[in-house]
Amino acid sequence: MARSVNKVASRNRRKKVIKQAKGYYGRRKSTIRAAHDAVMHAKQDAYIGRKLKKRDFRQLWIIRISAAVRTFGVSYSKFMNALKKAGVLLNRKALSEMTIHNKEAFKDLVTQVTK
């Protein structure tokens, strides 16, 4: 008896990879070997990028808070220490948004905490 081959599943698997490689340059978008390799590398980069994004945003928030606090003559580390001692439970993202959109409230917070 002849060996049965599941052509449908293997074709669908290949089609999925080719679909993921859409927009790639040259052979990487059309041949299964090159497309599979390119897609696997792209997935690794995407995974790493999701972790780096968190790092980058935290850096951005710290830079914004530091710049805003320096206008009041306080360093970032002293401000964050004063916040912790005062018991203010605002994260860096909220503080960063406050420096941009609600400058009066941030000014009041800085003056109240650094007394």
C-alpha positions as CSV (number, residue, x, y, z in Angstrom):
1,M,0.0,0.0,0.0
2,A,1.2,3.5,-0.9
3,R,2.2,5.9,1.8
4,S,-0.3,8.6,2.4
5,V,1.0,12.1,2.6
6,N,-0.8,15.0,4.2
7,K,-0.4,17.5,1.5
8,V,-3.0,19.9,2.7
9,A,-1.4,20.4,6.1
10,S,2.1,20.9,4.7
11,R,0.8,23.3,2.0
12,N,-1.1,25.3,4.6
13,R,2.0,25.4,6.8
14,R,4.1,26.8,3.9
15,K,1.4,29.2,2.9
16,K,1.3,30.6,6.4
17,V,5.1,31.3,6.3
18,I,4.9,32.9,2.9
19,K,2.0,35.1,4.1
20,Q,4.1,36.2,7.1
21,A,7.0,37.0,4.8
22,K,4.8,39.4,2.7
23,G,6.6,42.6,2.0
24,Y,10.1,41.1,2.3
25,Y,12.7,41.8,-0.4
26,G,13.8,39.3,-3.1
27,R,13.7,35.5,-2.5
28,R,12.8,36.0,1.1
29,K,9.1,36.6,0.2
30,S,8.7,33.8,-2.3
31,T,10.8,30.7,-1.6
32,I,9.9,28.7,1.5
33,R,13.5,28.2,2.8
34,A,14.5,31.8,2.7
35,A,11.0,33.0,3.9
36,H,11.1,30.6,6.8
37,D,14.5,31.8,7.9
38,A,13.5,35.5,7.5
39,V,10.3,35.0,9.4
40,M,12.0,33.2,12.3
41,H,14.6,36.0,12.6
42,A,11.9,38.6,12.4
43,K,10.0,36.9,15.2
44,Q,13.1,36.8,17.4
45,D,13.6,40.5,16.8
46,A,10.0,41.2,17.6
47,Y,10.2,39.3,20.9
48,I,13.4,41.3,21.9
49,G,11.7,44.5,20.8
50,R,8.8,44.0,23.1
51,K,11.2,43.8,26.0
52,L,13.2,46.8,24.9
53,K,10.1,48.9,24.5
54,K,9.5,48.7,28.2
55,R,13.0,49.8,28.9
56,D,12.9,52.7,26.4
57,F,9.6,54.1,27.8
58,R,10.8,54.0,31.4
59,Q,14.0,55.9,30.3
60,L,11.7,58.5,28.5
61,W,9.6,59.0,31.6
62,I,12.6,59.5,33.8
63,I,14.1,62.0,31.4
64,R,10.8,64.0,31.3
65,I,10.5,64.0,35.1
66,S,14.1,65.0,35.5
67,A,13.8,67.9,33.1
68,A,10.6,69.1,34.7
69,V,12.0,68.9,38.3
70,R,15.3,70.6,37.4
71,T,13.3,73.8,36.6
72,F,12.5,73.8,40.4
73,G,16.1,73.3,41.3
74,V,15.8,69.7,42.5
75,S,17.5,66.6,41.1
76,Y,15.5,63.6,39.9
77,S,16.9,61.3,42.6
78,K,16.1,63.8,45.4
79,F,12.6,64.3,44.1
80,M,11.9,60.6,43.9
81,N,13.3,60.1,47.4
82,A,11.1,62.9,48.7
83,L,8.0,61.4,47.0
84,K,8.7,58.0,48.7
85,K,9.1,59.7,52.1
86,A,5.9,61.7,51.6
87,G,4.1,58.5,50.8
88,V,3.0,59.6,47.3
89,L,2.2,56.5,45.2
90,L,2.5,57.8,41.7
91,N,4.4,55.8,39.1
92,R,6.8,57.3,36.6
93,K,4.4,57.2,33.8
94,A,1.8,59.2,35.7
95,L,4.3,61.7,36.8
96,S,5.6,62.1,33.2
97,E,2.1,62.7,31.9
98,M,1.5,65.2,34.7
99,T,4.6,67.2,33.6
100,I,3.2,67.5,30.1
101,H,-0.5,67.9,30.5
102,N,-1.0,69.3,34.1
103,K,1.9,71.5,34.9
104,E,0.2,73.4,37.7
105,A,-0.6,70.2,39.6
106,F,3.0,69.0,39.1
107,K,4.3,72.3,40.4
108,D,2.1,72.0,43.5
109,L,3.3,68.4,44.0
110,V,7.0,69.4,43.7
111,T,6.6,72.3,46.2
112,Q,4.6,70.2,48.6
113,V,7.0,67.3,48.6
114,T,10.3,69.2,48.7
115,K,9.4,71.3,51.8
